[in-house]
Structure formats: structure tokens, C-alpha cells
Amino acid sequence: MTNHVPLLSKRIIQYIPPRGVFELFRDDEHYKQMVKEWGLSAAKEAKKEFWYKEKDTQQLVTIKGYEIYGTSAEFNTVVIEFDDGKLTCIHPAYLKEMQQASFGKESMWQEVKEGSHAEQNVGNTTTDSVQEIPAEPIKDKPKKADAKKQKKKNQLQSSFPLRKFILRQV
């Protein structure tokens, strides 16, 4: 049984292996403490498996250890292991985001929409190019005095057609 769940198509995962030796957990209690510190599990029984998600793939991974970095060694990078035994590093906050059900759904929706657009332009060789969308200039907010003048002007304009209508009826 595999824990790999393909969503749209197969994609090669870009692995970022640990730099040399990484820190292993001393025991289960140390594991629970670190997982809780990273915000990955708040339950009494710490999770052992986590989802690694990308645009078109989901895989269950396990945390094998962590790397320490920073001038005073206050930062950590989690070392995770895939089913095939390959290791990669990931920031704990990013792994935490991957646990949310909504992670990656927006980008998948955009990819599906872009895919249908690309199918229409099969003969077009520039489908991979970036299209620039001109930005609209930001309008300055009208000053209070200008806003009051505009309000009076709108009131006068709205009352004039009513007068004309009344005069025509008489």
C-alpha cells in the first residue's frame, strides 16, 4: 500500500537533503515537545505522519529529525522522510500549512483554469510566456471639501429632472 495520492498528474518532487548530520530525537518525549513547539500537533499523543502536499501530489511523510541554524541556534528546519526513504528539509510552519485541508486548492483551481485556456491555444507557442497586465493608476481619495461639493452637485442634478417632469405635466 502506498501513501502517495496523485491528484492531476505525476510530478517529480524537488528534494532538499539535509546538510550533513542532523539532530535526531532523543526519545518520544523529546519528539512530542518539538512537534508541539513547531505547532504541528497539540494533542497528548503527537502525530507520527504528516501530509506533504504540492500542486498535483500528496504524500504521507514522517519527521526524522531537524536541523538547527541561526547565529544563536534558535531556528529549526524539519527533516522529513518519504515512503521511498528519501529525506528532504522543510520549514515547520510550511509543513503546518500543508496539514490544512484548503492548502493548494486555490493554485490547483488556477491550474485547471489555465489548462483549459492552454488547450484552446494548442498551436500558440507562447503559452508559457508571462503576460503583463497593465495596472490601473491609483486614484487619490477626494478631499472632504471635494466630496461635499460632489454630493451637492449630485443632489441638484437629481432634483432637476423631477422639476422638468412636473413642469411638463402642468
C-alpha positions as CSV (number, residue, x, y, z in Angstrom):
1,M,0.0,0.0,0.0
2,T,1.4,3.4,-0.9
3,N,0.6,6.7,0.7
4,H,1.1,8.6,-2.5
5,V,-2.1,10.3,-3.8
6,P,-1.8,11.7,-7.3
7,L,-4.2,14.5,-7.9
8,L,-3.8,15.7,-11.5
9,S,-0.6,14.3,-12.9
10,K,2.7,12.9,-11.8
11,R,5.4,15.5,-10.9
12,I,8.9,15.0,-9.6
13,I,9.4,16.3,-6.1
14,Q,12.4,18.6,-5.7
15,Y,14.2,17.2,-2.6
16,I,16.4,19.4,-0.4
17,P,18.5,17.0,1.5
18,P,19.9,17.8,5.0
19,R,23.4,19.3,5.1
20,G,25.4,16.6,6.7
21,V,24.3,15.2,10.1
22,F,21.0,16.4,11.5
23,E,19.6,16.2,15.0
24,L,17.6,13.1,15.9
25,F,15.0,13.0,18.7
26,R,16.3,11.6,22.0
27,D,13.1,9.9,22.8
28,D,9.3,10.1,22.3
29,E,9.0,12.9,24.9
30,H,11.6,15.0,23.0
31,Y,9.7,14.3,19.8
32,K,6.4,15.4,21.4
33,Q,8.0,18.6,22.8
34,M,9.5,19.6,19.4
35,V,6.3,18.8,17.4
36,K,4.3,20.9,19.9
37,E,6.8,23.7,19.7
38,W,6.6,23.8,15.9
39,G,2.7,23.8,16.2
40,L,2.3,20.6,14.3
41,S,0.4,18.7,17.0
42,A,-1.3,19.9,20.1
43,A,-2.8,16.5,21.2
44,K,-1.5,14.4,24.0
45,E,-0.4,11.8,21.5
46,A,1.8,13.6,19.0
47,K,1.1,12.8,15.3
48,K,3.6,10.5,13.6
49,E,2.6,11.1,10.0
50,F,2.0,14.4,8.2
51,W,0.8,15.3,4.7
52,Y,3.3,16.7,2.2
53,K,1.3,18.5,-0.5
54,E,2.2,20.1,-3.8
55,K,0.1,21.2,-6.7
56,D,-0.6,17.8,-8.0
57,T,0.6,15.3,-5.3
58,Q,0.0,14.4,-1.7
59,Q,2.2,12.0,0.3
60,L,2.3,10.9,3.9
61,V,5.7,11.7,5.5
62,T,7.3,11.1,8.8
63,I,9.6,13.5,10.8
64,K,13.0,12.0,11.2
65,G,14.8,14.9,12.9
66,Y,15.7,18.6,12.5
67,E,18.5,20.9,11.6
68,I,19.5,23.8,13.8
69,Y,20.6,27.1,12.3
70,G,20.9,30.8,13.1
71,T,23.6,32.8,15.0
72,S,22.4,31.5,18.4
73,A,20.9,28.2,17.1
74,E,17.3,29.3,17.7
75,F,15.8,28.2,14.3
76,N,14.9,24.7,13.1
77,T,14.3,23.0,9.7
78,V,12.4,19.8,9.9
79,V,13.9,16.7,8.1
80,I,11.1,14.6,6.7
81,E,11.2,11.1,5.1
82,F,9.1,10.0,2.2
83,D,7.9,6.4,1.6
84,D,10.8,5.8,-0.7
85,G,13.3,6.6,2.0
86,K,14.4,10.0,0.6
87,L,14.9,12.8,3.0
88,T,14.2,16.5,2.5
89,C,14.2,19.6,4.6
90,I,11.2,21.8,5.1
91,H,10.3,24.7,7.4
92,P,8.0,23.6,10.2
93,A,5.5,26.4,9.5
94,Y,5.2,25.4,5.9
95,L,4.6,21.7,6.9
96,K,2.0,23.0,9.3
97,E,0.2,24.9,6.4
98,M,0.3,21.7,4.4
99,Q,-1.9,20.0,7.0
100,Q,-4.8,22.3,6.3
101,A,-7.5,20.9,4.0
102,S,-7.5,24.1,1.9
103,F,-3.8,24.0,1.2
104,G,-3.0,24.2,-2.5
105,K,-6.7,24.2,-3.6
106,E,-6.6,27.7,-5.0
107,S,-3.4,27.0,-7.1
108,M,-5.0,23.8,-8.3
109,W,-8.1,25.7,-9.4
110,Q,-6.0,28.2,-11.3
111,E,-4.0,25.4,-12.9
112,V,-7.2,23.8,-14.1
113,K,-8.5,27.1,-15.5
114,E,-5.1,27.8,-17.1
115,G,-5.0,24.3,-18.5
116,S,-8.4,24.7,-20.3
117,H,-7.1,28.0,-21.6
118,A,-3.9,26.4,-22.8
119,E,-5.9,23.6,-24.6
120,Q,-7.6,26.3,-26.7
121,N,-4.2,27.7,-27.7
122,V,-2.5,24.5,-28.7
123,G,-0.9,26.0,-31.8
124,N,0.3,29.0,-29.9
125,T,4.0,28.7,-28.9
126,T,3.9,31.4,-26.3
127,T,1.6,29.7,-23.8
128,D,4.5,29.5,-21.3
129,S,5.3,33.2,-21.6
130,V,4.3,35.7,-18.9
131,Q,1.6,38.1,-19.8
132,E,1.8,41.6,-18.3
133,I,-1.5,43.1,-17.2
134,P,-1.4,46.9,-17.1
135,A,-2.0,48.2,-13.7
136,E,-4.7,50.8,-13.2
137,P,-3.5,54.1,-11.7
138,I,-4.4,54.6,-8.1
139,K,-6.8,57.5,-7.8
140,D,-6.3,59.9,-4.9
141,K,-9.1,60.0,-2.4
142,P,-11.1,63.1,-2.8
143,K,-10.8,65.6,-0.1
144,K,-13.7,66.3,2.3
145,A,-14.5,69.6,0.6
146,D,-14.5,68.0,-2.8
147,A,-16.7,65.2,-1.5
148,K,-19.2,67.8,-0.2
149,K,-19.2,69.6,-3.5
150,Q,-19.8,66.4,-5.4
151,K,-22.7,65.5,-3.0
152,K,-24.4,68.9,-3.6
153,K,-23.9,68.6,-7.3
154,N,-25.5,65.1,-7.4
155,Q,-28.4,66.3,-5.3
156,L,-29.0,69.3,-7.7
157,Q,-28.8,67.1,-10.7
158,S,-31.2,64.5,-9.3
159,S,-33.8,67.2,-8.5
160,F,-33.7,68.9,-11.9
161,P,-35.3,66.0,-13.9
162,L,-38.1,65.8,-11.4
163,R,-38.8,69.6,-11.9
164,K,-38.8,69.1,-15.7
165,F,-41.2,66.2,-15.3
166,I,-43.5,68.3,-13.1
167,L,-43.5,71.3,-15.4
168,R,-44.3,69.1,-18.4
169,Q,-47.3,67.6,-16.6
170,V,-48.8,71.0,-15.8
